[in-house]
Amino acid sequence: MVNKDKLIEALDFSRAEVRSFVAALNDGQRAAEGALDHWSAKDVVAHLTEWITRLVSDLEMAAQAGAPRAIPPNYANIDETNAEIYAHHQRHSWDEILGQMEGSFKAVRSFANVTSVSELDDQHRIPWREGRPLWRMLAGTAVEHTILHLSYYYVEIGNFTEAARLQETSVARLLELDESPGWRGSQVYNLACIQALAGQKEKALSNLAEALRLNSDLSEWSKQDPDLVGLRDHPAYQALYAS
């Protein structure tokens, strides 16, 4: 059963971190133009904002009688959808994107606030989102996904300290939401990835080992995850997969 108060706190934390991220950008970073395979700061914020907006749309659609049960077309190929999101927001200004961001965060928070714990634990509220509890969709999209993208941007610009700090803070909040091993393993895994990219190898290896202990389903992906390339030559990493 999710801790609803902690969920709302996590949503507020995420919105505050996006605001801080934008406020800390210098003129060059704000004006930079990205590419499909190398996003600018504006591209990053547009991307995470669009997915929160789509979550709000899904919540509204699921509340309607006769809501579709199959996966909508815009979830059938995530790479194509992300490319469409990138292209769509190229012509939008920072003000337009930030206005959408604020509105979407407000809508998600309002929804969480008025929804009961039993409803938040419902695995069938949005059938086309893989049968996960509703609260995980809120936390996964508006917090986990959002903070990961901000952390990746900090890695890209070489601010490894901020990338690790942000991810550590986010994971600490997300771990408060649920005690299940699968959830906890996924969050610790995300932390290991950012720590590996930030050059914090010992911390990354320790957290990776814990993540795989908690959620063994992550094992196969972790062997090919590009975030972990910097760990692969380390004996402690190899020991994790020794049969």
C-alpha positions as CSV (number, residue, x, y, z in Angstrom):
1,M,0.0,0.0,0.0
2,V,1.5,3.3,-1.1
3,N,2.3,6.1,1.4
4,K,0.1,8.8,-0.2
5,D,1.6,11.7,1.8
6,K,5.1,10.7,0.6
7,L,3.8,10.4,-2.9
8,I,2.6,14.0,-2.9
9,E,5.9,15.1,-1.3
10,A,7.8,13.3,-4.1
11,L,5.7,15.1,-6.8
12,D,6.4,18.4,-5.2
13,F,10.1,17.6,-5.0
14,S,10.2,16.8,-8.7
15,R,8.5,20.0,-9.7
16,A,10.8,22.0,-7.5
17,E,13.9,20.3,-9.0
18,V,12.7,21.1,-12.6
19,R,12.2,24.7,-11.6
20,S,15.7,24.8,-10.0
21,F,17.2,23.1,-13.1
22,V,15.8,25.7,-15.4
23,A,16.7,28.6,-13.1
24,A,20.4,27.4,-13.0
25,L,20.8,27.3,-16.8
26,N,23.1,29.9,-18.2
27,D,22.2,31.9,-21.3
28,G,24.1,29.5,-23.6
29,Q,22.4,26.5,-22.2
30,R,18.9,28.1,-22.5
31,A,19.6,29.1,-26.1
32,A,21.3,25.9,-27.2
33,E,19.6,23.9,-30.0
34,G,19.8,20.2,-29.7
35,A,19.4,17.2,-32.0
36,L,17.4,14.1,-31.9
37,D,20.3,12.1,-30.6
38,H,21.7,14.9,-28.4
39,W,19.0,16.9,-26.6
40,S,19.4,20.5,-25.4
41,A,18.1,21.6,-22.0
42,K,14.9,22.8,-23.6
43,D,14.5,19.4,-25.3
44,V,14.9,17.6,-22.0
45,V,12.3,19.7,-20.2
46,A,9.9,19.4,-23.2
47,H,10.3,15.7,-23.2
48,L,9.6,15.1,-19.5
49,T,6.8,17.6,-19.6
50,E,5.1,15.9,-22.5
51,W,5.1,12.6,-20.8
52,I,3.5,14.1,-17.7
53,T,0.9,15.7,-19.9
54,R,0.2,12.4,-21.6
55,L,-0.2,10.8,-18.2
56,V,-2.8,13.4,-17.3
57,S,-4.6,12.6,-20.6
58,D,-4.5,8.9,-19.8
59,L,-6.1,9.5,-16.4
60,E,-8.8,11.6,-18.0
61,M,-9.4,9.0,-20.7
62,A,-9.5,6.1,-18.2
63,A,-12.2,7.9,-16.2
64,Q,-14.5,8.0,-19.2
65,A,-17.1,5.2,-19.8
66,G,-16.0,2.9,-22.5
67,A,-12.3,3.8,-22.2
68,P,-10.1,1.7,-24.6
69,R,-8.5,-1.5,-23.3
70,A,-5.8,-1.9,-25.9
71,I,-2.5,0.0,-26.0
72,P,-3.1,3.4,-27.8
73,P,-0.9,3.9,-30.9
74,N,1.3,6.5,-29.2
75,Y,2.6,3.8,-26.9
76,A,3.2,1.1,-29.5
77,N,6.7,2.4,-30.4
78,I,8.3,4.6,-27.7
79,D,11.3,5.6,-29.8
80,E,9.0,6.9,-32.6
81,T,6.8,8.7,-30.0
82,N,9.9,10.3,-28.4
83,A,11.0,11.5,-31.9
84,E,7.6,13.0,-32.5
85,I,7.7,14.7,-29.1
86,Y,11.1,16.2,-29.9
87,A,10.0,17.5,-33.3
88,H,6.7,18.8,-32.0
89,H,8.4,21.0,-29.3
90,Q,11.1,22.4,-31.5
91,R,9.0,25.4,-32.4
92,H,7.9,26.0,-28.8
93,S,9.4,28.7,-26.6
94,W,10.7,28.1,-23.1
95,D,7.6,30.0,-21.7
96,E,5.3,27.7,-23.6
97,I,7.0,24.6,-22.4
98,L,7.3,25.8,-18.8
99,G,3.6,26.8,-18.8
100,Q,2.7,23.3,-19.9
101,M,5.0,21.8,-17.3
102,E,3.5,23.7,-14.4
103,G,-0.1,22.8,-15.6
104,S,0.7,19.1,-15.9
105,F,2.4,18.9,-12.5
106,K,-0.5,20.7,-10.9
107,A,-3.0,18.3,-12.5
108,V,-1.0,15.2,-11.4
109,R,-0.7,16.6,-7.8
110,S,-4.4,17.4,-7.7
111,F,-5.3,14.0,-8.9
112,A,-3.1,12.3,-6.2
113,N,-4.5,14.6,-3.5
114,V,-8.1,13.6,-4.2
115,T,-7.6,9.9,-4.9
116,S,-7.9,7.4,-2.1
117,V,-5.0,5.0,-1.2
118,S,-7.0,2.1,-2.4
119,E,-7.6,3.8,-5.8
120,L,-3.9,4.7,-6.0
121,D,-3.1,1.0,-5.5
122,D,-5.5,0.0,-8.3
123,Q,-3.6,-1.9,-11.0
124,H,-6.4,-1.6,-13.6
125,R,-7.2,2.2,-13.6
126,I,-5.2,2.7,-16.9
127,P,-5.3,-0.8,-18.6
128,W,-2.9,0.1,-21.4
129,R,-0.2,1.0,-19.0
130,E,0.8,-2.6,-18.2
131,G,-1.3,-3.2,-15.2
132,R,0.9,-1.3,-12.8
133,P,-0.6,0.3,-9.6
134,L,-1.8,3.8,-10.4
135,W,0.6,5.4,-7.9
136,R,3.6,3.9,-9.7
137,M,2.5,5.6,-12.9
138,L,2.3,8.9,-11.1
139,A,5.7,8.4,-9.4
140,G,7.3,6.7,-12.4
141,T,6.4,9.4,-14.9
142,A,6.4,12.6,-12.8
143,V,9.3,11.8,-10.5
144,E,11.5,8.8,-11.5
145,H,11.5,9.6,-15.3
146,T,11.7,13.3,-14.7
147,I,14.6,13.3,-12.3
148,L,16.5,10.7,-14.4
149,H,16.5,13.0,-17.4
150,L,17.7,15.9,-15.4
151,S,20.5,13.7,-14.0
152,Y,21.5,12.6,-17.5
153,Y,21.7,16.2,-18.6
154,Y,24.0,17.0,-15.7
155,V,26.2,14.0,-16.7
156,E,26.2,15.3,-20.3
157,I,27.6,18.7,-19.3
158,G,30.1,17.2,-16.9
159,N,28.4,18.2,-13.6
160,F,28.8,14.8,-12.1
161,T,28.4,16.0,-8.5
162,E,24.9,17.5,-9.2
163,A,23.9,14.4,-11.2
164,A,24.7,12.1,-8.3
165,R,23.2,14.4,-5.7
166,L,19.9,14.8,-7.6
167,Q,19.5,11.0,-8.2
168,E,20.4,10.1,-4.6
169,T,17.8,12.6,-3.3
170,S,15.2,11.3,-5.7
171,V,15.8,7.7,-4.9
172,A,15.6,8.3,-1.2
173,R,12.1,9.8,-1.7
174,L,10.9,7.1,-4.0
175,L,12.0,4.3,-1.7
176,E,9.7,5.8,0.9
177,L,6.7,5.0,-1.2
178,D,6.7,1.2,-1.3
179,E,8.5,-1.7,0.4
180,S,8.3,-4.2,-2.4
181,P,11.6,-5.6,-3.6
182,G,10.8,-5.0,-7.3
183,W,10.2,-1.3,-6.8
184,R,13.1,-0.8,-4.5
185,G,15.4,-2.7,-6.8
186,S,14.5,-0.5,-9.8
187,Q,15.1,2.7,-7.9
188,V,18.5,1.5,-6.5
189,Y,19.4,0.4,-10.1
190,N,18.7,3.9,-11.4
191,L,21.0,5.3,-8.8
192,A,23.8,2.8,-9.7
193,C,23.5,3.9,-13.4
194,I,23.9,7.6,-12.6
195,Q,26.8,6.9,-10.2
196,A,28.5,4.8,-12.8
197,L,28.2,7.6,-15.3
198,A,29.4,10.1,-12.7
199,G,32.6,8.0,-12.1
200,Q,31.5,6.9,-8.6
201,K,32.4,3.3,-9.3
202,E,32.5,1.8,-5.8
203,K,29.1,3.3,-4.9
204,A,27.7,2.2,-8.3
205,L,28.9,-1.4,-7.8
206,S,27.5,-1.6,-4.3
207,N,24.1,-0.3,-5.4
208,L,24.1,-2.5,-8.5
209,A,24.6,-5.5,-6.4
210,E,21.8,-4.5,-4.1
211,A,19.5,-3.7,-7.1
212,L,20.1,-7.2,-8.6
213,R,19.5,-8.8,-5.2
214,L,16.2,-7.1,-4.8
215,N,15.0,-7.4,-8.4
216,S,16.7,-10.2,-10.4
217,D,14.6,-9.3,-13.5
218,L,17.1,-6.5,-14.0
219,S,20.0,-8.8,-14.5
220,E,19.8,-9.4,-18.2
221,W,19.3,-5.8,-19.1
222,S,22.1,-4.7,-16.8
223,K,24.6,-6.8,-18.9
224,Q,23.9,-4.6,-21.9
225,D,22.9,-1.3,-20.3
226,P,25.2,1.4,-21.8
227,D,25.1,3.3,-18.5
228,L,27.2,0.6,-16.9
229,V,29.9,0.3,-19.5
230,G,32.4,2.0,-17.1
231,L,32.0,-0.8,-14.6
232,R,32.4,-3.9,-16.9
233,D,36.1,-4.3,-16.4
234,H,35.9,-4.2,-12.7
235,P,36.2,-7.6,-10.9
236,A,33.3,-6.7,-8.6
237,Y,31.1,-6.2,-11.6
238,Q,32.2,-9.5,-13.2
239,A,31.6,-11.3,-9.9
240,L,27.9,-10.3,-10.0
241,Y,27.4,-12.4,-13.1
242,A,29.7,-15.3,-12.3
243,S,27.8,-18.6,-12.5
